[in-house]
């Protein structure tokens, strides 16, 4: 095979050596081929040393002679783009800025199962649980457990007592001929919102921060009048 002459300046030789010393640089082997050629070795000899085909060595040397150091860079994409990075991660970042209820789900916080279902609904593609967990962690999200704590909007003791007195006064004013008996008065402020056990949120941010809202207060009380019972809810 015809010898390819490459003459290197001292600065260019040092630059190729620096590239060669970087084991993580894919150009390392190509730089070594150029250095061998500059030492007078033929492409077939370099191919035996690097355990490459002669055609591959010739293509590297030709690329260097034509474009210099930049000619050693790849001119193609080494495989199809990652679906996780190109599609899944942008979608997840978009999802978690809103509540799942905004997308029609009966949930208050994002779980892996809900993300899988939403992604499939939009793209008709099935993504594994492991891939979604990796994408969530790469985006800076972590799984957290919610805690049963006193909400900031919880009414005070004085507010409860005044509300109970007001309800008792309303009951006493009812114009019912039969005797009226108060069966119970619920002060728990009943809510139909589901209790979330585990969900994903940004690291360093309070859990449930996106969808948490002031809960509506519901007063439920029961009345018995004669043989009839009533369950009343005040909104």
Backbone bond lengths (Angstrom), bond angles and torsions (degrees), N, CA, C in turn:
res aa  C-N    CA-C-N  psi(-1)  N-CA   C-N-CA  omega(-1)  CA-C   N-CA-C  phi
1 X - - - 1.462 - - 1.519 108.88 -
2 X 1.327 116.42 139.63 1.460 121.68 -176.13 1.529 110.80 -64.02
3 X 1.319 114.88 137.75 1.462 120.51 -179.42 1.524 110.13 -73.79
4 X 1.341 115.93 138.21 1.457 121.83 177.63 1.525 107.83 -104.27
5 X 1.315 115.63 114.16 1.459 120.46 -178.23 1.524 110.74 -82.08
6 X 1.326 115.98 127.03 1.466 121.85 175.10 1.517 107.95 -132.55
7 X 1.302 115.54 120.49 1.461 121.06 177.14 1.524 108.81 -104.12
8 X 1.315 116.04 128.90 1.454 120.67 -177.50 1.517 110.62 -114.18
9 X 1.336 114.85 137.53 1.457 119.87 171.23 1.526 108.54 -76.71
10 X 1.320 116.81 167.31 1.464 120.86 -179.36 1.528 110.74 -62.85
11 X 1.332 116.67 -43.60 1.476 120.31 -179.34 1.521 111.12 -65.89
12 X 1.355 116.49 -39.92 1.461 119.39 -179.63 1.527 110.31 -69.11
13 X 1.322 116.46 -36.17 1.462 120.60 178.15 1.531 110.37 -63.64
14 X 1.324 117.37 -42.70 1.468 121.24 178.53 1.537 111.00 -64.87
15 X 1.314 116.32 -36.52 1.470 120.18 179.33 1.523 110.76 -65.84
16 X 1.340 116.41 -41.46 1.462 120.34 178.12 1.528 110.89 -67.00
17 X 1.322 116.64 -36.43 1.464 120.14 178.06 1.522 110.82 -65.46
18 X 1.341 117.23 -39.08 1.478 120.18 177.69 1.521 110.99 -62.98
19 X 1.339 116.09 -39.94 1.469 119.27 177.40 1.520 110.31 -65.73
20 X 1.337 115.86 -40.35 1.455 120.66 -179.57 1.524 111.70 -62.43
21 X 1.313 117.95 -34.88 1.458 121.95 -176.38 1.523 113.12 -75.92
22 X 1.332 117.31 -11.49 1.466 121.05 178.58 1.518 109.35 -90.13
23 X 1.319 116.84 103.45 1.464 120.59 -176.38 1.533 112.33 -67.29
24 X 1.337 116.58 -23.22 1.470 119.64 -178.81 1.523 112.50 -86.56
25 X 1.321 118.25 -5.67 1.468 122.63 -178.99 1.521 109.20 -89.74
26 X 1.350 117.14 119.15 1.462 119.90 -178.39 1.528 112.22 -63.60
27 X 1.344 117.79 -15.37 1.459 121.26 179.49 1.532 112.02 -82.46
28 X 1.339 117.63 -3.44 1.461 121.24 -175.40 1.524 111.89 -57.71
29 X 1.338 117.02 -47.63 1.460 120.71 -178.62 1.524 111.30 -67.39
30 X 1.309 117.47 -35.38 1.464 121.78 179.42 1.527 110.65 -68.22
31 X 1.339 115.21 -39.92 1.464 119.00 177.46 1.527 110.38 -63.64
32 X 1.337 116.85 -37.89 1.460 120.06 178.62 1.523 111.15 -64.85
33 X 1.332 116.84 -38.56 1.470 120.35 177.73 1.526 111.04 -61.54
34 X 1.337 116.14 -40.53 1.467 120.00 178.68 1.527 110.32 -66.34
35 X 1.320 117.71 -40.40 1.464 121.59 178.91 1.531 111.45 -63.77
36 X 1.337 116.35 -40.76 1.470 119.81 176.87 1.526 110.48 -63.35
37 X 1.321 116.23 -40.91 1.465 120.13 179.74 1.527 110.91 -63.95
38 X 1.335 115.79 -40.21 1.465 119.62 178.53 1.514 111.67 -65.88
39 X 1.345 117.53 -24.18 1.468 121.81 177.51 1.523 111.89 -81.64
40 X 1.353 117.08 -2.86 1.464 120.17 175.84 1.504 115.07 104.04
41 X 1.315 118.96 4.18 1.455 121.00 -179.95 1.519 110.43 -79.72
42 X 1.333 115.55 147.34 1.462 122.03 177.73 1.547 109.78 -82.97
43 X 1.348 117.43 158.21 1.474 120.27 178.75 1.523 113.42 -55.14
44 X 1.353 116.83 -38.49 1.466 118.09 -179.68 1.527 111.29 -66.51
45 X 1.342 117.35 -34.86 1.462 120.68 177.29 1.533 111.21 -68.95
46 X 1.336 115.41 -41.54 1.472 119.84 178.49 1.522 110.23 -63.80
47 X 1.339 116.73 -37.33 1.464 121.39 179.29 1.522 110.96 -62.57
48 X 1.344 117.25 -38.50 1.459 120.34 178.37 1.528 111.16 -68.21
49 X 1.336 116.49 -38.42 1.466 120.46 -179.15 1.520 111.01 -67.30
50 X 1.345 116.63 -45.47 1.470 121.67 -175.80 1.525 112.97 -89.04
51 X 1.366 115.48 -4.76 1.472 120.60 -178.42 1.533 110.60 57.68
52 X 1.315 113.31 48.14 1.459 122.42 175.60 1.517 108.96 -123.72
53 X 1.337 116.03 165.78 1.462 118.51 175.94 1.524 110.08 -76.16
54 X 1.309 116.22 154.65 1.465 121.07 179.45 1.525 111.14 -63.06
55 X 1.338 116.31 -34.16 1.469 119.80 179.71 1.530 110.70 -64.84
56 X 1.328 116.24 -39.36 1.466 119.97 178.99 1.522 110.18 -64.42
57 X 1.343 116.83 -44.89 1.462 120.00 179.41 1.519 110.78 -62.47
58 X 1.327 117.09 -43.19 1.467 120.65 179.39 1.524 111.74 -61.91
59 X 1.346 116.91 -38.06 1.466 119.72 179.92 1.528 110.68 -66.88
60 X 1.351 117.80 -37.66 1.463 120.45 177.84 1.530 111.53 -66.19
61 X 1.336 115.41 -44.23 1.464 119.32 -178.93 1.526 111.12 -66.44
62 X 1.333 115.94 -38.83 1.467 119.61 178.38 1.534 110.35 -65.58
63 X 1.338 116.72 -40.79 1.470 120.52 179.09 1.519 110.65 -63.74
64 X 1.341 116.83 -37.27 1.471 119.10 179.01 1.530 111.19 -68.81
65 X 1.319 116.58 -43.17 1.463 119.52 -179.28 1.522 111.34 -64.85
66 X 1.318 116.18 -29.50 1.458 120.34 -179.28 1.520 112.99 -84.52
67 X 1.329 117.94 -38.78 1.464 120.33 -173.89 1.504 115.98 -124.62
68 X 1.329 118.49 2.16 1.453 120.57 -179.60 1.525 111.40 69.75
69 X 1.346 117.09 -146.48 1.470 122.02 -179.00 1.524 110.98 -59.20
70 X 1.328 116.40 -41.10 1.474 119.48 -179.83 1.517 111.85 -65.12
71 X 1.324 118.03 -23.09 1.458 120.96 178.31 1.510 113.74 -69.59
72 X 1.340 116.32 -16.78 1.460 120.21 178.35 1.522 112.71 -80.17
73 X 1.325 117.65 -10.56 1.465 121.17 -179.90 1.515 110.20 -75.96
74 X 1.327 114.79 154.46 1.466 120.45 178.35 1.516 110.45 -67.19
75 X 1.300 115.70 144.69 1.463 121.10 176.59 1.531 111.26 -110.08
76 X 1.331 116.28 16.29 1.461 121.16 -177.87 1.513 109.05 -146.47
77 X 1.313 115.39 164.18 1.462 121.16 176.81 1.524 109.24 -87.74
78 X 1.329 119.03 124.78 1.464 121.03 -176.64 1.517 112.73 -78.51
79 X 1.317 118.19 60.51 1.458 121.88 178.89 1.515 111.97 120.63
80 X 1.313 115.34 168.77 1.456 120.28 -178.83 1.533 110.01 -70.52
81 X 1.331 117.30 150.84 1.474 119.69 -179.66 1.521 111.37 -64.50
82 X 1.311 116.38 148.85 1.457 121.92 -178.29 1.526 110.19 -69.02
83 X 1.340 116.33 125.04 1.461 121.21 177.67 1.519 110.25 -63.83
84 X 1.338 116.70 -35.32 1.467 120.81 -179.61 1.519 111.20 -62.40
85 X 1.339 117.11 -42.88 1.462 120.31 -177.45 1.524 112.47 -82.28
86 X 1.337 116.92 -37.48 1.460 119.67 -173.81 1.524 113.90 -81.60
87 X 1.321 117.23 -31.02 1.472 120.16 -173.70 1.524 112.78 -123.70
88 X 1.343 116.99 -50.94 1.461 120.42 -172.30 1.525 112.32 -65.91
89 X 1.334 118.14 -49.16 1.457 120.66 -175.92 1.529 112.73 -63.21
90 X 1.355 120.08 -43.47 1.470 118.74 175.15 1.518 112.71 -61.55
91 X 1.338 117.16 -36.77 1.460 120.54 178.90 1.526 111.40 -65.84
92 X 1.336 116.59 -45.50 1.459 120.31 -179.94 1.520 110.51 -61.68
93 X 1.326 116.93 -42.84 1.462 120.74 179.11 1.526 110.61 -61.09
94 X 1.319 116.32 -35.28 1.472 121.29 177.38 1.522 110.96 -70.78
95 X 1.348 117.03 -42.95 1.458 121.34 -178.56 1.523 111.69 -60.42
96 X 1.335 116.93 -49.49 1.451 120.89 -169.31 1.520 113.42 -75.29
97 X 1.312 118.06 -1.10 1.460 120.86 173.14 1.521 111.09 -82.18
98 X 1.347 116.19 -10.20 1.459 121.63 -179.76 1.519 109.18 -130.17
99 X 1.305 115.23 172.43 1.455 120.94 175.73 1.525 109.49 -82.25
100 X 1.344 118.38 149.53 1.468 119.93 174.40 1.521 112.97 -56.97
101 X 1.330 116.97 -26.17 1.465 120.05 178.90 1.533 111.38 -64.37
102 X 1.339 117.07 -25.60 1.461 120.66 177.28 1.521 111.48 -65.76
103 X 1.334 116.21 -21.46 1.469 121.31 179.60 1.524 111.85 -104.45
104 X 1.333 116.69 9.17 1.459 120.37 175.46 1.516 115.18 93.26
105 X 1.333 118.94 10.35 1.459 121.34 178.64 1.527 110.46 -95.24
106 X 1.304 116.66 147.44 1.459 121.48 -179.55 1.516 112.22 -87.39
107 X 1.326 117.08 47.43 1.452 122.76 -178.70 1.526 109.44 -130.82
108 X 1.317 116.19 158.33 1.461 121.24 178.52 1.519 113.16 -105.49
109 X 1.320 117.30 -14.21 1.462 120.66 -177.41 1.520 108.49 -140.85
110 X 1.337 115.47 151.84 1.461 120.58 -177.07 1.521 111.13 -81.40
111 X 1.321 116.08 127.41 1.454 122.64 171.03 1.523 107.52 -115.12
112 X 1.330 116.82 166.63 1.463 120.55 179.64 1.525 110.77 -59.90
113 X 1.339 116.08 -38.79 1.462 120.39 -179.28 1.525 111.28 -62.81
114 X 1.326 117.14 -42.34 1.467 120.70 -179.78 1.529 110.37 -69.03
115 X 1.327 117.42 -39.77 1.468 120.54 178.27 1.518 110.49 -62.70
116 X 1.330 117.10 -42.65 1.472 121.21 177.72 1.521 111.16 -58.46
117 X 1.340 115.64 -44.98 1.468 120.18 -178.26 1.523 111.47 -67.40
118 X 1.343 117.58 -41.48 1.459 120.78 -179.88 1.527 111.04 -66.54
119 X 1.324 117.50 -41.84 1.465 120.90 179.87 1.528 110.52 -64.63
120 X 1.326 116.70 -40.34 1.465 119.95 178.31 1.530 110.77 -66.02
121 X 1.344 116.27 -38.27 1.461 120.06 -179.83 1.524 111.31 -63.63
122 X 1.341 117.56 -37.13 1.455 121.17 -176.94 1.527 113.06 -84.09
123 X 1.328 117.15 -38.14 1.470 120.25 -172.71 1.523 113.88 -111.96
124 X 1.333 116.94 -9.93 1.466 122.23 -176.44 1.532 111.01 60.67
125 X 1.331 116.60 29.58 1.456 122.08 178.37 1.526 109.58 -119.98
126 X 1.323 116.23 138.78 1.463 122.03 -179.88 1.526 108.56 -97.50
127 X 1.324 116.27 123.26 1.458 122.47 179.13 1.527 108.64 -113.08
128 X 1.311 116.33 138.76 1.470 119.83 -179.06 1.525 111.03 -70.92
129 X 1.314 114.52 157.75 1.467 120.99 178.63 1.533 110.69 -60.73
130 X 1.333 116.75 -40.18 1.465 120.91 -178.80 1.525 110.91 -62.40
131 X 1.342 117.41 -41.84 1.470 121.31 -179.79 1.519 110.81 -64.10
132 X 1.324 117.46 -39.97 1.463 120.70 179.90 1.529 110.61 -67.85
133 X 1.328 117.55 -40.72 1.467 120.77 178.48 1.529 110.08 -62.78
134 X 1.337 117.80 -41.48 1.469 121.48 177.73 1.525 110.69 -61.86
135 X 1.338 116.00 -43.82 1.466 119.94 -179.74 1.528 111.11 -64.23
136 X 1.329 117.07 -41.27 1.461 121.31 178.80 1.530 111.22 -61.43
137 X 1.315 116.67 -43.99 1.464 120.48 -179.50 1.522 111.37 -68.66
138 X 1.344 117.21 -37.53 1.465 120.44 177.83 1.526 111.09 -64.61
139 X 1.337 116.68 -30.36 1.460 120.92 -179.67 1.532 112.38 -84.32
140 X 1.317 117.30 -3.80 1.465 120.30 177.80 1.508 114.50 93.63
141 X 1.344 117.99 19.20 1.461 121.55 178.37 1.518 110.10 -99.74
142 X 1.318 116.69 153.73 1.459 121.89 177.04 1.517 109.07 -141.19
143 X 1.338 114.94 152.14 1.463 120.43 179.71 1.522 109.35 -80.93
144 X 1.340 115.94 132.27 1.460 120.71 -179.02 1.517 109.49 -132.29
145 X 1.310 114.64 155.94 1.461 120.99 176.35 1.526 109.26 -103.80
146 X 1.315 115.39 137.09 1.461 119.22 178.80 1.519 109.92 -77.49
147 X 1.303 116.83 156.25 1.460 122.65 -179.20 1.521 110.00 -121.78
148 X 1.328 115.96 144.58 1.451 121.11 175.91 1.520 108.58 -84.31
149 X 1.301 116.27 100.75 1.456 121.68 -179.96 1.519 109.30 -127.45
150 X 1.318 115.37 166.76 1.458 120.37 178.80 1.525 109.34 -71.26
151 X 1.342 118.48 120.49 1.468 119.68 -179.72 1.524 111.48 -66.92
152 X 1.324 114.99 154.07 1.459 120.29 -179.20 1.523 111.92 -66.23
153 X 1.341 116.76 -24.14 1.464 120.56 -177.43 1.528 112.10 -93.05
154 X 1.345 117.32 9.13 1.466 120.04 -178.69 1.530 110.01 -62.02
155 X 1.348 117.84 137.40 1.471 120.40 -179.47 1.521 111.85 -70.43
156 X 1.310 116.64 153.64 1.466 121.88 179.78 1.533 110.55 -78.81
157 X 1.318 116.04 168.65 1.463 121.32 179.16 1.519 110.26 -62.87
158 X 1.329 117.16 -42.13 1.468 120.85 179.72 1.522 111.00 -62.64
159 X 1.327 116.35 -39.72 1.462 119.54 179.35 1.527 110.60 -62.73
160 X 1.345 116.82 -41.49 1.461 120.50 179.72 1.526 111.35 -63.63
161 X 1.327 116.53 -45.49 1.458 119.98 -178.62 1.523 111.14 -62.21
162 X 1.314 117.09 -43.70 1.466 120.49 178.72 1.523 111.30 -63.68
163 X 1.332 116.65 -37.70 1.460 119.89 -179.87 1.524 110.44 -68.01
164 X 1.319 116.42 -40.35 1.465 119.87 178.65 1.530 110.60 -64.11
165 X 1.324 116.42 -43.32 1.475 119.71 178.21 1.525 110.70 -60.82
166 X 1.336 116.58 -40.09 1.473 120.39 -179.84 1.528 110.26 -64.60
167 X 1.338 117.44 -42.50 1.459 120.80 179.13 1.532 110.32 -65.17
168 X 1.339 116.61 -40.13 1.473 120.24 179.38 1.526 110.87 -63.09
169 X 1.338 116.35 -39.64 1.459 120.50 177.29 1.524 111.09 -64.08
170 X 1.341 116.50 -40.47 1.470 119.89 179.24 1.517 110.88 -63.86
171 X 1.347 115.94 -38.56 1.463 119.42 -179.88 1.521 110.48 -66.61
172 X 1.336 116.40 -40.91 1.465 119.96 -178.07 1.517 112.05 -65.83
173 X 1.326 117.82 -21.03 1.465 121.07 -179.13 1.527 112.57 -88.84
174 X 1.324 117.15 -4.94 1.458 118.97 -179.39 1.530 110.61 -63.68
175 X 1.308 114.90 133.00 1.464 119.83 -178.48 1.523 109.09 -91.45
176 X 1.326 114.68 75.42 1.468 120.26 179.13 1.524 107.27 -119.92
177 X 1.310 115.59 131.13 1.463 119.68 -177.25 1.531 111.86 -70.02
178 X 1.367 116.40 -34.23 1.461 119.28 -179.36 1.527 110.08 -76.16
179 X 1.318 114.66 165.22 1.456 119.18 176.37 1.525 110.53 -68.43
180 X 1.325 116.21 142.18 1.472 121.86 -179.17 1.515 108.78 -110.58
181 X 1.343 116.86 130.52 1.456 122.36 179.72 1.529 109.12 -124.40
182 X 1.325 116.11 126.81 1.458 120.09 176.08 1.522 107.73 -81.19
183 X 1.335 117.46 116.81 1.467 121.82 -176.60 1.523 111.09 -82.12
184 X 1.332 118.38 -43.85 1.455 120.22 179.40 1.524 108.91 -163.10
185 X 1.304 114.03 161.17 1.461 121.26 175.29 1.521 106.96 -136.94
186 X 1.308 115.95 117.99 1.462 120.81 -176.37 1.520 109.72 -93.57
187 X 1.343 116.02 119.37 1.455 121.61 179.05 1.525 112.35 -102.79
188 X 1.327 118.11 10.18 1.471 120.58 -174.56 1.521 112.84 -80.25
189 X 1.327 117.30 -4.37 1.464 121.31 -178.42 1.533 109.62 54.76
190 X 1.297 114.35 67.10 1.457 123.22 -174.07 1.523 111.72 -55.52
191 X 1.332 116.82 136.62 1.456 121.73 177.65 1.514 109.50 -136.79
192 X 1.317 117.58 146.94 1.460 122.47 178.11 1.523 112.01 -93.32
193 X 1.331 117.78 0.80 1.467 120.04 178.65 1.517 110.05 -64.05
194 X 1.366 118.24 135.34 1.470 120.15 -178.06 1.517 112.19 -71.51
195 X 1.336 115.57 151.18 1.457 120.58 177.43 1.533 107.94 -86.58
196 X 1.310 116.92 117.20 1.457 122.16 -176.71 1.521 109.53 -86.21
197 X 1.327 116.66 126.69 1.453 120.99 -178.94 1.520 110.72 -88.24
198 X 1.336 118.24 -43.07 1.448 121.03 -174.85 1.526 109.91 -151.00
199 X 1.318 117.38 141.20 1.463 121.14 178.39 1.514 110.55 -160.25
200 X 1.329 117.26 178.34 1.456 123.37 -175.85 1.516 110.68 -110.53
201 X 1.315 117.12 137.52 1.462 122.49 175.86 1.513 108.78 -152.13
202 X 1.333 117.27 164.96 1.455 122.89 -177.77 1.525 110.90 -61.87
203 X 1.331 115.48 140.22 1.456 119.79 176.46 1.527 109.76 -63.01
204 X 1.330 115.99 134.56 1.454 120.77 178.76 1.509 114.45 88.85
205 X 1.340 117.68 -8.95 1.461 121.15 179.14 1.521 109.28 -104.30
206 X 1.332 118.24 150.53 1.473 120.56 179.87 1.513 111.33 -64.58
207 X 1.314 115.77 138.94 1.457 120.98 179.92 1.528 110.68 -64.80
208 X 1.342 115.96 140.59 1.454 121.80 176.36 1.527 111.44 72.50
209 X 1.344 117.57 21.27 1.465 120.58 -173.99 1.517 113.01 -73.91
210 X 1.353 117.79 -26.58 1.461 120.29 -174.42 1.517 111.58 -78.70
211 X 1.344 115.40 -43.48 1.459 118.95 -172.29 1.518 113.76 -99.57
212 X 1.332 117.52 -5.76 1.468 118.89 -175.79 1.525 110.93 -71.46
213 X 1.295 115.80 129.72 1.457 122.03 179.61 1.527 108.85 -133.23
214 X 1.309 115.29 165.23 1.464 119.44 176.02 1.525 108.47 -65.35
215 X 1.312 116.63 124.97 1.462 120.24 -177.45 1.527 110.87 -76.16
216 X 1.321 114.63 146.45 1.456 120.22 176.51 1.526 109.09 -74.59
217 X 1.319 115.86 140.75 1.454 120.06 179.58 1.527 109.32 -93.38
218 X 1.347 115.77 127.96 1.456 121.44 -179.27 1.529 107.97 -119.16
219 X 1.319 116.10 127.54 1.470 121.23 176.36 1.531 107.32 -107.58
220 X 1.333 115.85 118.71 1.463 121.03 -178.85 1.519 108.47 -116.68
221 X 1.325 116.40 130.14 1.447 119.55 178.22 1.528 109.84 -145.69
222 X 1.338 114.85 153.95 1.457 120.36 -176.65 1.525 111.06 -115.98
223 X 1.330 114.66 147.57 1.465 120.70 -179.22 1.528 108.68 -132.82
224 X 1.315 115.63 138.46 1.467 120.75 172.95 1.508 107.55 -116.02
225 X 1.299 116.76 125.51 1.458 123.20 177.49 1.525 107.41 -125.32
226 X 1.328 115.36 103.26 1.457 118.33 -176.73 1.515 109.90 66.99
227 X 1.340 117.39 -123.52 1.458 122.26 178.93 1.527 112.38 -94.50
228 X 1.301 117.02 1.82 1.472 120.71 -176.19 1.537 109.86 -104.05
229 X 1.360 114.82 141.90 1.466 120.63 178.75 1.540 107.96 -120.39
230 X 1.312 114.78 141.23 1.483 120.41 -179.48 1.523 109.38 -126.83
231 X 1.324 115.91 136.42 1.464 121.28 171.83 1.527 106.72 -110.37
232 X 1.328 115.66 113.96 1.454 120.88 -174.15 1.527 109.47 -112.82
233 X 1.316 115.94 143.18 1.457 121.85 176.14 1.521 108.23 -126.53
234 X 1.312 114.94 125.66 1.471 120.02 179.02 1.506 109.31 -100.18
235 X 1.305 117.94 125.68 1.462 123.00 179.89 1.532 109.79 -112.55
